Amino acid sequence: MPTEHATPPYDWVPPGSSMNWVRVGEFGWHTLTLPTDLGEPVLAALRHTTGAVIQEDADHRLSWLIEPKAPAVEHLHERAEVTLSGDDGSFVFVPGLARTHLVWWRVSPTADRLLTPADQLAGAIATQCPEWAP
C-alpha cells in the first residue's frame, strides 16, 4: 500500500494524495478506458502483464496506460463502451501514489511497469467480448 512519503517513479505523478489534470499523450502514453464491470475481468485476465491502471470510482471506469497509437486496439474505436484517448486534446486525472479512493492507482506505475502491451490488452478484452475481436 502506498504511503504519503512514496516517491513517484515519474515526474508527472503528483506527490502524496494529490491529483493532476494531465493531457493524454503529453508524457508518452495514451489511455484505453473501460467501464469497471468490463474492466475488472480484463484486469484479472491480464494479471501480472498489466501496466499501470487508474480507477475512477465516481465514473465507474478503469484506464490503462498504453503506447501511443497502438494498432492492436485501433479497432476498438467503434465500441461505445471503450474510450481511446491520446493526441486529441483529452485529459485524465493522474492520482498521487497515496490516493486510495475516487481516482486512484488500481495498479501503480513503477519503473518497470507503466504501459500495458496493447496486443495483450486487446486479447484480454476479446476474451470477455469475443465479438469485438478484429
C-alpha positions as CSV (number, residue, x, y, z in Angstrom):
1,M,0.0,0.0,0.0
2,P,1.5,3.4,-1.0
3,T,2.3,5.9,1.7
4,E,2.3,9.7,1.8
5,H,6.0,9.6,1.6
6,A,6.2,7.4,-1.5
7,T,8.4,8.9,-4.3
8,P,6.6,8.8,-7.6
9,P,8.6,6.9,-10.3
10,Y,7.7,9.6,-12.9
11,D,7.6,13.3,-12.5
12,W,4.1,13.6,-13.9
13,V,2.7,11.6,-10.9
14,P,1.9,14.1,-8.2
15,P,3.2,13.5,-4.7
16,G,1.1,12.1,-1.9
17,S,-2.6,12.0,-2.3
18,S,-2.9,15.0,-4.7
19,M,-4.1,14.8,-8.3
20,N,-3.1,16.4,-11.6
21,W,-5.2,17.0,-14.6
22,V,-2.9,15.8,-17.4
23,R,-3.2,16.0,-21.2
24,V,-3.2,12.5,-22.6
25,G,-0.3,12.0,-25.0
26,E,1.9,14.6,-23.3
27,F,4.1,12.1,-21.4
28,G,4.5,9.3,-24.0
29,W,1.3,7.3,-23.3
30,H,-2.3,7.1,-24.4
31,T,-5.2,5.6,-22.5
32,L,-7.8,2.9,-23.1
33,T,-10.7,3.2,-20.7
34,L,-13.4,0.6,-19.9
35,P,-16.4,0.6,-17.6
36,T,-15.5,-1.1,-14.4
37,D,-17.8,-4.1,-14.9
38,L,-15.9,-5.0,-18.1
39,G,-12.6,-3.7,-16.9
40,E,-12.4,-6.0,-13.8
41,P,-12.4,-9.3,-15.7
42,V,-10.0,-7.8,-18.3
43,L,-7.6,-6.8,-15.4
44,A,-7.9,-10.2,-13.9
45,A,-7.1,-11.8,-17.3
46,L,-4.0,-9.6,-17.7
47,R,-2.7,-10.4,-14.2
48,H,1.0,-9.6,-14.0
49,T,1.3,-8.4,-17.6
50,T,-0.8,-5.3,-16.9
51,G,0.8,-1.9,-16.8
52,A,-0.4,1.0,-14.7
53,V,-4.2,1.3,-14.3
54,I,-6.2,4.3,-13.0
55,Q,-9.5,3.6,-11.3
56,E,-12.2,6.3,-11.2
57,D,-14.8,5.3,-8.6
58,A,-17.4,8.1,-9.4
59,D,-17.5,7.3,-13.2
60,H,-17.0,3.5,-12.6
61,R,-14.2,3.1,-15.0
62,L,-10.6,1.7,-15.4
63,S,-8.0,3.4,-17.6
64,W,-4.9,1.6,-18.8
65,L,-1.8,3.5,-20.0
66,I,-0.8,2.2,-23.4
67,E,1.6,3.0,-26.2
68,P,0.6,5.9,-28.4
69,K,-1.5,5.0,-31.5
70,A,-1.3,1.3,-30.7
71,P,-2.5,-0.6,-33.8
72,A,-3.7,-3.6,-31.7
73,V,-6.5,-1.6,-30.2
74,E,-7.5,0.8,-33.0
75,H,-10.5,-1.5,-34.0
76,L,-12.0,-0.7,-30.5
77,H,-12.7,2.9,-31.5
78,E,-16.0,1.8,-32.9
79,R,-17.2,0.4,-29.5
80,A,-19.2,2.8,-27.3
81,E,-18.0,1.1,-24.1
82,V,-14.4,1.8,-25.0
83,T,-12.7,5.2,-24.9
84,L,-9.3,5.5,-26.6
85,S,-7.6,8.8,-25.8
86,G,-4.4,10.5,-26.9
87,D,-3.2,13.4,-29.0
88,D,-6.9,14.5,-29.3
89,G,-7.0,17.2,-26.6
90,S,-8.3,14.8,-24.0
91,F,-7.3,14.9,-20.3
92,V,-7.1,12.3,-17.5
93,F,-6.8,12.8,-13.7
94,V,-3.4,11.3,-12.6
95,P,-3.5,10.5,-8.9
96,G,-0.7,10.6,-6.4
97,L,0.5,7.2,-5.2
98,A,-1.1,7.7,-1.8
99,R,-4.6,8.2,-3.1
100,T,-7.0,5.3,-2.2
101,H,-10.4,6.5,-3.3
102,L,-12.3,8.4,-6.1
103,V,-9.4,8.5,-8.5
104,W,-6.5,6.2,-7.6
105,W,-3.9,3.8,-8.9
106,R,-5.5,0.4,-9.1
107,V,-2.1,-0.8,-10.4
108,S,0.6,1.7,-9.6
109,P,3.2,2.7,-12.1
110,T,6.7,1.6,-11.4
111,A,10.0,1.9,-13.2
112,D,9.4,-1.4,-14.8
113,R,5.6,-1.4,-15.1
114,L,4.0,1.5,-16.9
115,L,2.4,0.7,-20.3
116,T,0.2,-2.4,-20.8
117,P,1.1,-4.1,-24.1
118,A,-1.7,-3.2,-26.4
119,D,-1.9,-6.6,-28.0
120,Q,-2.3,-8.3,-24.6
121,L,-4.9,-5.8,-23.6
122,A,-6.8,-6.3,-26.8
123,G,-6.6,-10.1,-26.3
124,A,-7.9,-9.8,-22.7
125,I,-10.8,-7.6,-24.0
126,A,-11.6,-10.2,-26.7
127,T,-11.8,-13.0,-24.2
128,Q,-14.6,-11.0,-22.4
129,C,-16.2,-9.8,-25.7
130,P,-15.4,-12.2,-28.5
131,E,-17.4,-10.2,-31.0
132,W,-15.0,-7.3,-30.5
133,A,-12.0,-9.2,-31.8
134,P,-10.6,-7.7,-35.0
